[in-house]
Amino acid sequence: MIEIKIKRLSDTAKIPTRESSCAAGYDLYADIPEDITINPHETMKINTGVAMEIPEGYFGGIAARSGLATKEGLRPANCYGIVDSDYRGQIIVALHNDSDVERVVTPQERIGQIIIQPYLNVTFCEVDDLTETERGSNGFGSTGK
């Protein structure tokens, strides 16, 4: 198990939680003093009130909560956010309202989830040719029937 250092930035901030022992994501909570209305097709930045020290070699992926996205039409504006290991500021979720009606975010509401993931450091080596494959350069939808 990896230990993640976390700091509350306000008295009302809630430490991320998960609903089951096998859940990959830890719920992030809105640390806001009052309801925030997000108009149709608008994006609002929602504070979580926490900062983390994610270990080097890992990042925090900010993903939508499936219930919030399917029932309310709210999702992270960038679809999948990245919190780098050297970032020490407040984690903020930019929620986008995909619906055609106003949506309200309430204090302490679960607004997204963070998944701690490893990543690979790579170097790019420029070449003149790439190895041939059966698929080749066929793009979007080319492997389906």
N, C-alpha and C positions, 0 to 999 in steps of 0.2 A: 504494500500500500504506500502511496506517495502522500507526503504531508504538504499541504498548501497553506502558507501563511496568509491570513486574511485580517483586514483592519476595517472596523466599523468607522465610518466617517460622520455618523450622526447617532444620536441616542435611539432613533427610531429604525435604523437600518437592521435588516434581518439577514442572518447568515444563510447562504444557499442550502437547500434541503433536497432530498430525493424521496420519492414516494414508495420505492421498494428497494430492497438490497441489490437487485440486479439492474436497476435503472442506470443507464449510461450518463444521463444528464442530471444536473443539480439545478433545481428551480431558482430563478432570480426573482426578487420581489421589488415592486415599485416603492421607492422611498420618497414619497411625495406628501406634502402637508394636506392636500385636498384633492378632490377628483379633478382629472384632466380630461377634457373633451377633445377627441381627435375627429376632425371633419372628414367626410368622404375623400379618399385619395390624397390625404394629407399625411405628413410624417411629423412626429413629435419625439424629441429626445426625453427619455424617462430615466431618472437617476435610480440607482440601486443602493446607494449609500455605502458601498463596500469597494475596497481596493484589494488586490491580491498580489502575492509574490509567487508567480508561476515559475517553476524550476526551468533552468536552461535546458533546451532540447524538447520542450513542451510548449503548447499554446492552449489558450482557452477558446474553444469554438462556441459562438453564441448562435443558438438555433431557436426556431419557433417552438412554442408549446402547441402540440397538435390540436388540443381542444380550443385554445384561443384563436388559432388560425382558422379552423373549420367552422366553429360556432359564431365567432365574432368578426372574422375577417381581418384580424390583426396579426402582423408578422414583422420580424426585423426588416427594416427597409433595405438593407443590403443582402437579405436572404440568409446569409451565413456570415456572421461577424468574426473577426479574429482579434484576440487579446494576446499580444506578444509577451514573451517572458521578461522583457526589459521595461514593460509599461507598469507604472506604479500609481497611476491616477484612478479616479473613480470609474467603475464599470458602468457604462451608460448603454441602454438599449434604445435604438432609434426605431420606434414602432410605426409601421405604416398601416393605414386603414384602407384595405382593398375593397371594402363594401361601399354601397351607395347611401349609407345612413351614418349619422354620427355615432361614435363609440366612446364609451367612458371608461377610463382607467381609474381604479380606486386605490387609495393608500393600502399598501401591503399586498396588493394583487400580484399573483405570479405572472410575469410578463415575458418570460423567455427561459431558456435553460443554457447552462454552460457545461461543455464537455471538455475535459482536460485530455489532450491528445499529444502523442509524440510526433515529431517531424524529422525528416532527414535533411541534413546539410548536403548540398550537391554543388558540383562545379559544372559549368557548361563548357563543352569542348566543341568548338565550331569545326564542321567537316564539310566536304564537298558533296558527299553521298551518304545516304542512310541505308541500312540493311533492308532488303526487299521482304515483304510479307504478302500473304494471300490477299489481305484487305487493301494494301497499298494506301493510296491517298483518298479512297472513297470516304466521304464524310457523313454528315448527319443522316441518320436513318438508313444507312447503306447496309447494315448487318441484319436488318429485319426483312421480313417478306411482305 
